[in-house]
């Protein structure tokens, strides 16, 4: 009865392990694709390796930053005492503000979403998969050691030599060491698999974070606190007054 129970438990563990292994591969694929597409969306860090990214020094100048510089240079040329010069200056400052908000947004997305996805797809899951392959090798090593022990035991039974008995003992110790290594690796793999399954809520939170950070970025980008200032500049302009009187 006990042997039957152990056999059923072993089959259940194998079934669970197989399901988790399939899940690992699927999550790895999805995370890799999401990381790749999200990285392509970054305007300031697009195409830059993970270890070379920097919020303070983006890989290329944002289009908004270039536009802001162009507008403020135009304001300098026209002079800030003219209506068009004032508007160019105000618009340039606004575009620069939007560019800074975009950099902050991309920096947070990079830190809180893209990097964790990279870690999941390229480090965490591959480490578990490597450990699974290592366990398979240790199982083969243990089986080989057990086969050698059985062969030595049979030979020892037919021989009265003391040296043969010592050899059997040495092979038995090798078999036990191989079994211990296999057990340690199997226990660690099981713990890592259970941890992976338990952390799925953390992986889901990466995408919740993406939505929340995007929403906050758009709220800040749509901030219209400068609109009254722009309107005041236009309607208080002597140029407008001369055409409306």
C-alpha positions as CSV (number, residue, x, y, z in Angstrom):
1,X,0.0,0.0,0.0
2,X,2.8,2.4,0.9
3,X,4.7,1.6,-2.4
4,X,1.5,2.3,-4.3
5,X,1.0,5.6,-2.5
6,X,4.6,6.7,-3.2
7,X,4.1,5.7,-6.8
8,X,1.0,7.9,-7.1
9,X,2.7,10.8,-5.4
10,X,5.6,10.5,-7.8
11,X,3.3,10.5,-10.8
12,X,1.5,13.6,-9.4
13,X,4.8,15.4,-8.9
14,X,5.9,14.5,-12.5
15,X,2.6,15.8,-13.9
16,X,2.9,19.0,-11.9
17,X,6.5,19.4,-13.0
18,X,5.6,18.9,-16.6
19,X,2.8,21.5,-16.4
20,X,5.1,24.0,-14.8
21,X,7.8,23.4,-17.5
22,X,5.3,24.1,-20.2
23,X,4.2,27.2,-18.3
24,X,7.8,28.4,-18.0
25,X,8.3,28.2,-21.7
26,X,5.1,30.1,-22.5
27,X,5.7,32.8,-20.0
28,X,9.3,33.2,-21.3
29,X,8.0,33.6,-24.8
30,X,5.4,36.2,-23.9
31,X,7.7,38.1,-21.6
32,X,10.4,38.2,-24.3
33,X,8.0,39.5,-26.9
34,X,6.5,42.1,-24.6
35,X,10.0,43.3,-23.6
36,X,11.0,43.6,-27.2
37,X,8.0,45.6,-28.3
38,X,8.1,47.8,-25.2
39,X,11.7,48.6,-25.8
40,X,10.9,49.6,-29.4
41,X,8.4,52.1,-28.1
42,X,11.0,54.1,-26.1
43,X,11.8,57.2,-28.0
44,X,14.8,58.2,-25.9
45,X,16.3,54.7,-25.3
46,X,15.3,52.8,-28.4
47,X,17.7,50.1,-29.5
48,X,20.1,50.5,-26.6
49,X,21.4,47.5,-24.6
50,X,20.1,47.1,-21.1
51,X,23.4,48.0,-19.5
52,X,23.9,51.1,-21.6
53,X,20.6,52.8,-20.9
54,X,20.6,56.1,-19.0
55,X,17.8,58.5,-18.3
56,X,20.2,61.4,-18.0
57,X,21.9,60.6,-21.3
58,X,19.4,59.2,-23.7
59,X,20.7,57.4,-26.8
60,X,19.3,60.0,-29.1
61,X,17.7,63.4,-28.8
62,X,13.9,63.4,-28.5
63,X,12.0,65.0,-31.4
64,X,10.2,67.2,-28.8
65,X,13.6,68.4,-27.5
66,X,14.7,69.3,-31.0
67,X,11.5,71.1,-31.6
68,X,11.8,73.0,-28.3
69,X,15.3,74.2,-29.2
70,X,14.2,75.3,-32.7
71,X,11.3,77.3,-31.3
72,X,13.3,79.0,-28.6
73,X,16.0,79.9,-31.1
74,X,13.3,81.4,-33.3
75,X,12.2,83.4,-30.3
76,X,15.7,84.7,-29.8
77,X,15.9,85.8,-33.4
78,X,12.5,87.6,-33.4
79,X,13.0,89.1,-29.9
80,X,10.9,88.6,-26.8
81,X,9.3,92.0,-27.3
82,X,7.3,90.8,-30.2
83,X,4.1,88.7,-30.0
84,X,5.4,86.0,-32.2
85,X,8.7,85.9,-30.3
86,X,6.9,85.6,-27.0
87,X,4.7,82.8,-28.4
88,X,7.7,80.9,-29.8
89,X,9.4,81.1,-26.4
90,X,6.3,80.0,-24.5
91,X,5.7,77.1,-27.0
92,X,9.3,76.1,-26.9
93,X,9.3,75.9,-23.1
94,X,6.1,73.9,-23.3
95,X,7.6,71.4,-25.7
96,X,10.7,71.1,-23.5
97,X,8.5,70.4,-20.5
98,X,6.7,67.7,-22.5
99,X,10.0,66.2,-23.5
100,X,11.1,66.0,-19.8
101,X,7.9,64.4,-18.8
102,X,8.4,61.8,-21.6
103,X,11.9,61.1,-20.4
104,X,10.7,60.6,-16.8
105,X,7.9,58.4,-18.1
106,X,10.2,56.2,-20.2
107,X,12.7,56.0,-17.3
108,X,10.0,54.7,-15.0
109,X,8.7,52.2,-17.6
110,X,12.2,51.0,-18.2
111,X,12.9,50.5,-14.5
112,X,9.6,49.1,-13.3
113,X,8.4,47.2,-16.4
114,X,11.0,46.6,-19.1
115,X,13.9,45.6,-16.8
116,X,11.8,43.1,-14.7
117,X,10.5,41.5,-17.9
118,X,14.0,41.2,-19.2
119,X,15.1,39.6,-15.9
120,X,12.1,37.2,-16.0
121,X,12.6,36.1,-19.7
122,X,16.4,36.1,-19.9
123,X,17.5,35.2,-16.4
124,X,15.0,33.7,-14.0
125,X,13.2,31.3,-16.3
126,X,16.4,30.2,-18.2
127,X,18.0,29.5,-14.8
128,X,15.2,27.2,-13.8
129,X,15.4,25.5,-17.2
130,X,19.1,25.0,-16.9
131,X,18.6,23.5,-13.5
132,X,16.0,21.1,-15.0
133,X,18.6,19.9,-17.5
134,X,21.2,19.6,-14.7
135,X,18.8,17.4,-12.7
136,X,18.3,15.1,-15.8
137,X,22.1,14.7,-16.0
138,X,22.3,13.9,-12.2
139,X,19.6,11.3,-12.6
140,X,21.6,9.6,-15.3
141,X,24.7,9.8,-13.2
142,X,22.8,8.2,-10.3
143,X,21.4,5.4,-12.5
144,X,24.9,4.7,-13.9
145,X,26.3,4.5,-10.3
146,X,23.5,2.2,-9.3
147,X,24.1,-0.1,-12.3
148,X,27.8,-0.3,-11.4
149,X,27.0,-1.1,-7.8
150,X,24.7,-3.9,-8.9
151,X,27.3,-5.3,-11.2
152,X,30.0,-5.1,-8.5
153,X,27.7,-6.7,-6.0
154,X,27.1,-9.7,-8.3
155,X,30.8,-10.1,-9.0
156,X,31.5,-9.8,-5.2
157,X,29.1,-12.6,-4.5
158,X,31.0,-14.9,-6.8
159,X,34.4,-13.9,-5.4
160,X,36.0,-14.3,-2.0
161,X,38.7,-11.7,-2.6
162,X,38.8,-8.9,0.0
163,X,39.7,-6.4,-2.7
164,X,36.4,-7.0,-4.4
165,X,34.6,-6.2,-1.2
166,X,36.4,-2.9,-0.9
167,X,35.6,-2.1,-4.5
168,X,31.9,-2.8,-3.8
169,X,32.0,-0.4,-0.8
170,X,33.6,2.3,-2.9
171,X,31.1,2.0,-5.7
172,X,28.2,2.0,-3.1
173,X,29.6,5.3,-1.7
174,X,29.7,6.8,-5.2
175,X,26.1,5.7,-5.7
176,X,25.0,7.3,-2.4
177,X,26.8,10.6,-3.3
178,X,25.2,10.6,-6.7
179,X,21.8,10.1,-5.1
180,X,22.4,12.9,-2.6
181,X,23.4,15.3,-5.4
182,X,20.3,14.4,-7.3
183,X,18.0,14.8,-4.3
184,X,19.5,18.3,-3.5
185,X,19.1,19.4,-7.1
186,X,15.5,18.1,-7.3
187,X,14.5,19.8,-4.0
188,X,16.0,23.1,-5.2
189,X,14.2,22.8,-8.6
190,X,10.9,22.0,-6.9
191,X,11.3,25.1,-4.7
192,X,12.1,27.3,-7.7
193,X,9.2,26.0,-9.6
194,X,6.8,26.6,-6.7
195,X,8.3,30.1,-6.3
196,X,7.7,30.8,-10.0
197,X,4.1,29.8,-9.8
198,X,3.5,31.8,-6.6
199,X,5.1,34.9,-8.2
200,X,2.7,35.1,-11.1
201,X,0.8,37.9,-9.4
202,X,4.1,39.9,-9.4
203,X,4.5,39.3,-13.1
204,X,1.0,40.5,-13.7
205,X,1.7,43.6,-11.6
206,X,4.3,44.6,-14.2
207,X,1.5,45.3,-16.7
208,X,-0.7,47.0,-14.1
209,X,2.3,49.3,-13.5
210,X,2.5,50.0,-17.2
211,X,-1.1,51.1,-17.4
212,X,-0.9,53.2,-14.3
213,X,2.4,55.0,-15.3
214,X,1.0,55.6,-18.8
215,X,-2.2,57.1,-17.3
216,X,-0.2,59.4,-15.0
217,X,2.1,60.5,-17.9
218,X,-0.9,61.5,-20.1
219,X,-2.5,63.4,-17.2
220,X,0.7,65.4,-16.7
221,X,1.0,65.9,-20.5
222,X,-2.5,67.3,-20.7
223,X,-1.9,69.7,-17.9
224,X,-3.2,73.1,-19.3
225,X,-1.9,75.4,-16.6
226,X,0.0,77.4,-19.3
227,X,-3.0,77.9,-21.5
228,X,-4.2,81.0,-19.6
229,X,-0.7,82.5,-19.9
230,X,-0.7,82.0,-23.6
231,X,-4.1,83.5,-24.0
232,X,-3.1,86.5,-21.9
233,X,-0.1,87.1,-24.1
234,X,-2.2,87.1,-27.2
235,X,-5.1,89.2,-26.0
236,X,-2.9,91.8,-24.3
237,X,-0.8,92.2,-27.4
238,X,-0.8,95.8,-28.9
239,X,-0.8,94.2,-32.3
240,X,-4.2,92.6,-31.6
241,X,-5.4,95.8,-30.1
242,X,-4.6,97.9,-33.1
243,X,-6.6,95.6,-35.4
244,X,-9.6,95.4,-33.1
245,X,-10.1,99.1,-32.6
